[in-house]
Amino acid sequence: MTDKDTLMKEFVDSEAAKNEDAVADLERIEEEVAAEATSSAEFEDALGNEQAAAEAAETAFEFDQAKIGTAGIGEAL
């Protein structure tokens, strides 16, 4: 019975580690996209392209909001 318990614990620990890695990857991607969108918004604004600047700013905002959700997922795991 101990072998089965050990295998189950190893499996659960392995899955937990994979989940933590996935959340960390998602957070990194969200940060990169938000930073790129913010940079694009500033660039387009400097060029006077209001529509493109607004769209990039909206994307940055959406990814900032997504980071909040991802943090909640990470805490729940």
N, C-alpha and C positions, 0 to 999 in steps of 0.2 A: 504493500500500500504506500510505503514511503516513496518509492520510485515514481508512482503516479502523482503523488502530491508535489514532489520535486519538479517533475516535468510540467505540471500545471503552473506552478509558481514561476518557473523559467519562461513559460509561454506568456503569462500575464505580464511579467517584467519586460519581456521583449516587445510586446505590443504597446506597453506604456511608453517605452523609449521611442518607438516608431512614431507614436502620436505626438510626443514632445518635439521630435525632430520635424515633423510635418507642420506643427504650429509655428515653430521657429522659422522654417522656410517661408511659410505664408506671411508671417510678420515682416520678414526681410523684403519679400517681393512687394508687399503693400507700401512699405517705407520708400522703396526705390521708385515705384510708380508715382506715389504722391510727390516725391521730390522732383521727379522729371516733369510732372504736370505743373507744379508750381513754377519751375524754371521756364517751361513753355509759356505759361500765362504771363510771366514777367517779360519774356522776349516778345511775344505777340503784342503785349501792351505797349512796349517801347516802339514797335513798328507801327502802332496805331490801328492794329487789326482788332477791333473791339470784340467781334463775334468769336474769333479764334481764342482770344484771351479769356473771354467768359466761359467758353467750353472747357478750356484747360483748367481754369479755376474750379469749375464744377467737378471735373474729374478728380482734382486734388482733394476737394472737400469730400467726395464720395469715398475715396480711399482712406482719408483720415477717419471717417465714420466706420469704415470696414475694420480698421485697426482696433477700434473699440470692441467690436463684436468678436474679433479674433482673440483679443485679450481675455474676454469672457469665456471663450471656449477653452483657452489654455488653463484658466483657473478652474474650470469645471472638471478638467481631466486630472 
